[in-house]
């Protein structure tokens, strides 16, 4: 059995991507972290086969959906614009 077929590898990858998200903020890695955890849980429950292409497709779909949800929840709101009224070089 290849390493990418193990459920715990996907969960560890998701945790590592979550840690990377904390170190590099911007909600970029959070979608990938959620996607990896979802694939790991589906493998653990036995709902996914062991085909690499199927696992990769499920990871991509779960990551995209998670990223869209995160952007919708914590992204820039409509009409939310930062207006600078003072420059740091002004005395």
Buried (B, 14 or more C-beta within 10 A) or exposed (E): EEEBBBBEBBBBBBBEBBEBBEEEEEEEBBBBBBBBBBBBBBBBEEEBEEEEEEBEEBBEEBBEBBBEEBEEEEEEEEEEEEEEEEEEEEE
